[in-house]
């Protein structure tokens, strides 16, 4: 399966790293972002599965730490895959940010 990150996801992960590094240090920031990337790879490979997002049809979510990975499964013309739409803190308003 292919794995694609939206531009918003790239920005989200960068902001998560910055905040974590400032608050808990670079080592912890690297570890946390690695956990997020590993979860994305596992989702794309079918090793992990997401749960439906009630407010948005076709969207799935998967928790990592205090964040949620939001993604969609994409068509099969080029091959199956997923697109990571956003990585949001669990306290954020999902409808507003998706």
N, C-alpha and C positions, 0 to 999 in steps of 0.2 A: 504494500500500500504506500501511496505517496503521502507526505506530510508537508503542508503549506502553512506558513504563519502570515496572518494579515499584517499590514503596516501598524495597525493599532496594537496588535499583540506584541510586536517588536518594541514599541514604545512602552507598553505595560511592563514587560519584563525588564527593560532598562530602568524604569522608575522603581520597580520592586527591588532591583539590585542596589540602586542608589540609596533608597530608604534603609534597607537592611544593613548596608555597609556603614552608613552614618550612625545607625542605632546600635548595631551589634558587632560590627567589624567586617572586614573584607572576607575573612575565612568563612564566616557564617553566610554572608551574601552569596559567595560562590557556591556553597553547599546547597542553599535554598534554591537558587536558580538552576543548579544541576538537577535537583529533585523535580522541578517543574519540567525541564527538558526531558528527563527520563520518563516522566508520566506521559508526555506528549508522544514520545516514540512508542511507548507501550500501547497507547490508545490507537495509534496508526497501525501497529502490528497486530492488533486484535488481542493482545495479552491482557488488556483491561477494557472495561466497558463503562460508558457514561450512563447517566440517568437523564430522562427527558426533562426539559425546561418547560414548566406548565404554561408560562406566559408567551412562549414563542415556538410555534410549530416547526419541527425539523431541527431544533437546537438540542444539544446534549451538554451535560456538565459533568465535571469530575473534580473532586476536591484534592488539593495538595496543601498541607499546612492550613493557613488561614485564607487561602485563595481558592478560587474556582476557575477551572479551565472550561471555557465555553467553545464548543466546536460543532461542525456540521460534517456529515458524511457527504462526499461528492460523487458525481456520476462515474460511469464506467467507460466512457468513450476513450479516454486515454489510459484508463486503469483506475481501480478503486482507490480511494484515499480519504483523508480528512483535512479540513481547513480549520485551524485554530483561529477563532474569531476575536476573542479577548481573554485576558487573565485578570480577573477582578477580585478585590478583597471581598470576603464573605459578607461584610456589612454594607457594601455598596448597593444602590438601587439598580437592579439588573435591567429593568425595562428602560431606564434612562440612559444607560451606558451601552446597550446593545443596539 
